[in-house]
Amino acid sequence: MTSAVALAALGVLTAVLVHQAHDHNPKDAQPPPLGPHQSDVQRIAVVADGFPASPTGGIQLPGGRSVTFSVVTNDLIKPVPGPHEAELALEPDDTHADWHLVKAGDVITEYGIRVKVLKIWRMPNPEHDAVDVQADRLPTPPPSPITPIPSTPATASAPAS
């Protein structure tokens, strides 16, 4: 009788595992976690409707200003073959956003920052799309030294006599 109970328990366990495996929907797939990374790497979530209501990333600038990032993927409506593209918006405080059509590997340098597109994640469900970027401030060049130019005394020509 013990083997019948064990066989029944094994059957129930198998049914539960099959049911769980069958319920896994690929539409729920999300990009893998960033894992260990440099502090200047961030994942920007894509707003699925194509109109970012609020920025999902950004960088702080010296003096309290900031530049925020928003992303919409260019191929959400009709997937395109080849490398995925996204539209990346850089928006400094109190200024309109500048939109850039980017692919992985592209670098944008403006507003005193450098943004490198590391990976564009195109998932089965567009609500899970994302873009990984590396954003850092550009070094401020040191002020140019002031070099005095030696002056020569002015010489007046003597009046002709």
PyMOL commands that set and color helices and strands:
alter all, ss='L'
color gray80, all
select helices_A, chain A and resi 2-23+26-28+62-64+126-128
alter helices_A, ss='H'
color red, helices_A
select strands_A, chain A and resi 41-45+57-60+66-73+86-92+98-102+107-110+113-121+130-137
alter strands_A, ss='S'
color yellow, strands_A
deselect
rebuild
show_as cartoon
